[in-house]
Amino acid sequence: MLQNYTPEFKKKIARLHAEEGRTYKSITTEYGVSKASISKWCCEFSKECQSKAQLNQWNSRLPEHDGLSGTQGI
């Protein structure tokens, strides 16, 4: 039976494994999701976290913008 899970639920499951160190077996037993799904969601969550970290890193390299420079209406 095909089950649809919300993105929030998938992230929760991925965090249980990645951040709290829960095993696939314990998550499978508690939430009834397959090991394959947990593995896939952990991979997706990891890529998302890497993308956000990379974006933050790029943003930190940009010069500060005070909103005063540039063209002013005359």
HUFENJO-V923083 format. One record per residue. PSI is psi as a letter, one per 20 degrees, with the letter a starting at -180 (* if undefined). OMEGA is omega in whole degrees, 0 to 359 (999 if undefined). BURIAL is 1 if it has 24 or more other C-alpha atoms within 12 Angstrom, else 0. Layout:
PSI,OMEGA,BURIAL / PSI,OMEGA,BURIAL
This chain:
p,180,0 / p,182,0 / p,176,0 / p,179,0 / q,179,0 / q,176,0 / h,179,0 / g,179,0 / g,180,0 / g,178,1 / h,178,1 / g,180,0 / g,180,1 / g,179,1 / h,178,1 / g,180,1 / g,188,1 / g,187,0 / h,182,0 / i,177,0 / j,178,0 / q,179,0 / q,176,0 / g,183,1 / g,181,0 / h,179,0 / g,178,1 / g,180,0 / g,184,0 / g,187,0 / i,177,0 / k,177,0 / q,183,1 / q,176,0 / h,180,0 / g,179,0 / g,180,1 / g,180,1 / g,180,1 / g,182,0 / h,177,1 / g,178,1 / g,179,0 / g,180,0 / h,179,1 / g,179,0 / g,180,0 / g,179,0 / g,179,0 / g,179,0 / g,179,0 / g,179,0 / g,180,0 / g,178,0 / g,178,0 / h,179,0 / g,178,0 / g,181,0 / h,181,0 / i,179,0 / i,181,0 / q,177,0 / q,178,0 / q,177,0 / o,183,0 / i,179,0 / i,182,0 / h,181,0 / r,180,0 / a,184,0 / p,177,0 / q,178,0 / p,182,0 / *,999,0
